[in-house]
Amino acid sequence: MSDGTSAAGPGPWWVVVTGASQGLGAAICTCLAPLLPPGSKLLGMARSQQGLDSTVASVKAINPKVTVVPVVIDLSTATAPDFEAVLEDHLAAEQSTPPAQALVFHNAGSLGALKYLREMDDASHISNYFNLNIGSVILLNAAFLRLTSAVPSCVVKMINISSICGLEPFKSWGLYCTGKAGRNMLFKVLAAENPSVRVLSYGPGPLNTDMQVHARTETQDDDLRKAYTSMKEEGKLLSCDASVKKLLQVLEKDEFKSGDYVDIYDV
């Protein structure tokens, strides 16, 4: 199968994408759509019903043989039973043919306060930030693994949308850098604990999204803010579709070490 994830044999796929209402998450859904076998189920999670409805319409236009479910959920407050219920109700229920592949894309995330660490004084903001960017990932992964463990023939792939910020320090981006670094290690541990699961952290590069607008206007560090502004002015930001196609190439080739970080510029 070209331009997609490697084939795991006949049968439908289960796909979960967080942050699916816009940007990279929406692009993951639409770029995967033509690759999904008939009977596949795609769950898009986000807070915006309107954004999810748009993604659902786009996927259905590309591949009407796929069941697309919009799940309106606040990941920062979702509990383990919440994730269990969503996956059971929309994936496992009324499934006559077991899935050949099950993929979860952890795309949802936030920049958090873009100011120097010495000025961080909002305990609630910090707690909510890590609930969304770390806690929800742990809970969803656990629920996903419990669900797929009942289908031993299923190839399971768990993808963390990461960033170079998880490897290098960016001034005034302390929360974001720490969140991404933590998620990278989380997925390394996940790979070590589950050798039969394919685990990947992917750096999509600087994308032309609303998050970049926020970065150019709210970043406290002058040098970093100017750098992002220059990237926009010089046309160096990447499209979400282009980045997702690179990600799908990595998954298709399947040559990465499970748990590793792969950057778009490595592909």
C-alpha positions as CSV (number, residue, x, y, z in Angstrom):
1,M,0.0,0.0,0.0
2,S,1.6,3.2,-1.1
3,D,1.6,6.6,0.7
4,G,0.1,5.1,3.8
5,T,0.8,2.9,6.8
6,S,2.0,-0.6,6.2
7,A,-0.6,-3.2,5.5
8,A,-1.5,-5.6,8.3
9,G,-3.6,-7.9,6.3
10,P,-7.3,-7.7,5.3
11,G,-9.8,-6.2,7.6
12,P,-11.0,-2.8,8.8
13,W,-9.0,-0.3,10.9
14,W,-9.7,1.5,14.1
15,V,-8.3,5.0,14.2
16,V,-8.4,7.6,17.0
17,V,-7.2,11.1,16.4
18,T,-7.2,13.8,19.2
19,G,-7.4,17.4,18.3
20,A,-9.2,16.4,15.1
21,S,-11.2,19.6,14.6
22,Q,-8.6,21.7,12.9
23,G,-4.9,21.9,11.8
24,L,-2.7,18.8,11.9
25,G,-5.4,16.7,13.5
26,A,-7.9,17.4,10.7
27,A,-5.2,16.7,8.2
28,I,-4.4,13.3,9.7
29,C,-8.0,12.4,9.3
30,T,-8.3,13.5,5.7
31,C,-5.0,12.1,4.6
32,L,-5.7,8.7,6.1
33,A,-9.3,8.6,4.7
34,P,-8.4,7.2,1.3
35,L,-6.3,4.5,2.9
36,L,-8.9,3.1,5.2
37,P,-10.5,-0.2,4.2
38,P,-14.3,-0.5,4.1
39,G,-15.8,-0.9,7.5
40,S,-13.1,1.1,9.3
41,K,-14.0,3.4,12.1
42,L,-12.4,6.8,12.7
43,L,-12.9,8.6,16.0
44,G,-12.1,12.3,16.0
45,M,-11.8,13.9,19.4
46,A,-11.8,17.6,20.1
47,R,-13.8,20.3,22.0
48,S,-15.3,22.0,18.9
49,Q,-18.4,20.4,17.5
50,Q,-18.3,22.7,14.5
51,G,-14.7,21.8,13.7
52,L,-15.3,18.1,14.1
53,D,-18.4,18.3,11.9
54,S,-16.2,19.8,9.2
55,T,-13.6,17.1,9.5
56,V,-16.3,14.4,9.4
57,A,-17.7,15.9,6.2
58,S,-14.3,16.0,4.6
59,V,-13.5,12.4,5.5
60,K,-16.9,11.1,4.3
61,A,-16.5,12.9,1.0
62,I,-13.2,11.1,0.4
63,N,-14.2,7.7,1.7
64,P,-18.0,7.1,2.3
65,K,-17.3,3.5,3.4
66,V,-15.7,4.6,6.6
67,T,-17.7,5.3,9.9
68,V,-16.5,8.7,11.2
69,V,-17.5,9.6,14.8
70,P,-17.1,13.1,16.2
71,V,-16.4,13.0,19.9
72,V,-16.8,16.3,21.7
73,I,-14.6,16.0,24.8
74,D,-12.3,18.2,27.0
75,L,-9.2,16.1,27.3
76,S,-7.9,18.2,30.2
77,T,-10.8,17.0,32.4
78,A,-11.6,13.6,30.9
79,T,-11.4,10.6,33.2
80,A,-10.4,7.0,32.6
81,P,-14.1,5.9,32.6
82,D,-14.7,8.6,30.0
83,F,-12.1,7.2,27.6
84,E,-13.2,3.6,28.3
85,A,-16.8,4.5,27.4
86,V,-16.0,6.4,24.2
87,L,-13.8,3.6,22.9
88,E,-16.2,0.8,23.9
89,D,-19.2,2.6,22.5
90,H,-17.8,3.7,19.2
91,L,-15.2,1.1,18.3
92,A,-15.9,-2.2,20.0
93,A,-19.7,-2.0,19.9
94,E,-21.3,-3.9,17.0
95,Q,-18.0,-4.9,15.5
96,S,-18.5,-8.0,13.5
97,T,-15.1,-8.1,11.8
98,P,-12.0,-7.7,14.1
99,P,-9.7,-4.8,13.1
100,A,-6.5,-5.5,11.2
101,Q,-4.9,-2.3,12.6
102,A,-5.6,0.0,15.4
103,L,-4.0,3.4,15.5
104,V,-4.1,6.3,17.9
105,F,-2.7,9.7,17.0
106,H,-2.0,12.0,20.0
107,N,-2.2,15.3,18.3
108,A,-4.1,17.4,20.8
109,G,-1.9,19.8,22.8
110,S,-1.4,23.4,23.8
111,L,1.4,25.9,24.0
112,G,0.6,27.1,27.5
113,A,1.8,30.4,28.9
114,L,4.6,31.6,26.7
115,K,6.6,33.4,29.3
116,Y,9.8,33.0,31.3
117,L,9.8,30.3,34.0
118,R,10.7,32.9,36.7
119,E,7.3,34.5,36.0
120,M,5.2,31.4,36.3
121,D,2.9,31.8,39.3
122,D,-0.5,30.3,38.3
123,A,-0.7,26.9,39.8
124,S,-4.1,26.1,38.2
125,H,-2.7,26.9,34.7
126,I,0.3,24.7,35.2
127,S,-1.9,21.8,36.6
128,N,-4.4,22.1,33.7
129,Y,-1.5,22.2,31.2
130,F,-0.1,18.9,32.3
131,N,-3.5,17.3,32.7
132,L,-4.1,18.0,29.0
133,N,-0.7,17.4,27.6
134,I,0.4,14.5,29.7
135,G,-2.4,13.1,31.9
136,S,-4.9,12.6,29.1
137,V,-2.3,10.9,27.0
138,I,-1.6,8.3,29.7
139,L,-5.3,7.7,30.3
140,L,-6.2,7.3,26.6
141,N,-3.3,5.1,25.9
142,A,-4.2,2.8,28.8
143,A,-7.8,2.5,27.6
144,F,-6.7,1.9,24.0
145,L,-4.3,-0.8,25.0
146,R,-7.0,-2.6,27.1
147,L,-9.4,-2.5,24.2
148,T,-7.0,-3.7,21.6
149,S,-5.6,-6.5,23.9
150,A,-8.9,-8.3,23.2
151,V,-7.9,-8.5,19.5
152,P,-4.6,-10.4,19.5
153,S,-4.3,-10.4,15.7
154,C,-4.6,-6.6,15.5
155,V,-1.5,-4.5,14.7
156,V,-1.4,-1.6,17.2
157,K,0.3,1.7,16.5
158,M,0.5,4.6,18.9
159,I,1.8,7.9,17.5
160,N,2.8,10.9,19.6
161,I,2.8,14.3,17.7
162,S,6.0,15.8,19.2
163,S,8.3,18.7,18.5
164,I,11.9,19.7,18.3
165,C,11.0,21.6,21.5
166,G,11.0,18.3,23.3
167,L,14.7,17.9,22.5
168,E,16.0,21.5,22.8
169,P,15.2,24.4,25.2
170,F,13.3,27.4,23.8
171,K,13.3,30.4,26.0
172,S,9.8,31.4,27.3
173,W,8.4,28.1,26.1
174,G,9.2,26.2,29.3
175,L,5.8,24.5,29.7
176,Y,5.6,23.4,26.0
177,C,9.2,22.1,26.0
178,T,8.6,20.2,29.2
179,G,5.3,18.8,28.0
180,K,6.8,17.5,24.8
181,A,9.9,16.1,26.4
182,G,7.7,14.3,28.9
183,R,5.6,12.9,26.2
184,N,8.6,11.6,24.3
185,M,9.8,9.7,27.4
186,L,6.3,8.5,28.1
187,F,6.2,6.9,24.7
188,K,9.7,5.4,25.1
189,V,8.4,3.7,28.3
190,L,5.3,2.6,26.5
191,A,7.4,1.0,23.8
192,A,9.6,-0.8,26.4
193,E,6.5,-2.1,28.2
194,N,4.7,-3.2,25.1
195,P,7.2,-4.8,22.6
196,S,4.4,-6.0,20.3
197,V,3.1,-2.4,19.8
198,R,4.7,0.0,17.3
199,V,5.3,3.4,19.0
200,L,6.5,6.6,17.4
201,S,7.1,10.2,18.4
202,Y,6.9,12.4,15.3
203,G,8.1,16.0,14.9
204,P,5.9,17.6,12.3
205,G,8.0,20.7,11.8
206,P,6.9,24.4,11.9
207,L,3.3,24.3,10.7
208,N,1.2,27.1,9.2
209,T,-1.5,26.9,11.9
210,D,-3.3,29.0,14.5
211,M,-0.7,27.8,17.0
212,Q,1.9,29.6,15.0
213,V,-0.1,32.8,15.1
214,H,-0.2,32.5,18.9
215,A,3.6,31.9,18.9
216,R,4.3,35.0,16.8
217,T,2.1,37.2,18.9
218,E,2.4,35.9,22.5
219,T,6.0,34.6,22.9
220,Q,7.7,36.6,25.6
221,D,11.3,36.1,24.3
222,D,12.0,38.7,21.7
223,D,14.5,36.6,19.7
224,L,12.2,33.6,19.5
225,R,9.2,35.6,18.6
226,K,11.1,37.4,15.8
227,A,12.4,34.0,14.5
228,Y,8.9,32.7,14.1
229,T,7.7,35.9,12.5
230,S,10.6,35.7,10.0
231,M,9.7,32.0,9.2
232,K,6.2,33.2,8.3
233,E,7.3,36.1,6.2
234,E,9.9,34.0,4.4
235,G,7.4,31.2,3.6
236,K,9.2,28.6,5.7
237,L,6.1,27.3,7.5
238,L,4.9,23.9,6.3
239,S,1.4,22.8,5.4
240,C,-0.3,20.3,7.6
241,D,-1.0,18.0,4.6
242,A,2.6,17.9,3.6
243,S,3.7,17.0,7.1
244,V,1.1,14.3,7.5
245,K,2.1,12.7,4.2
246,K,5.7,12.4,5.6
247,L,4.4,10.9,8.8
248,L,2.4,8.3,6.8
249,Q,5.6,7.5,4.8
250,V,7.4,6.8,8.1
251,L,4.6,4.5,9.3
252,E,4.5,2.7,5.9
253,K,8.2,2.0,5.8
254,D,8.1,0.9,9.4
255,E,11.9,1.1,9.8
256,F,12.0,3.2,13.0
257,K,12.9,1.7,16.4
258,S,9.7,1.6,18.5
259,G,9.6,4.5,20.9
260,D,12.0,6.7,18.9
261,Y,11.6,10.3,17.8
262,V,11.6,11.0,14.1
263,D,11.6,14.5,12.7
264,I,10.1,15.5,9.4
265,Y,13.5,16.7,8.3
266,D,14.8,13.2,8.8
267,V,12.4,11.7,6.4
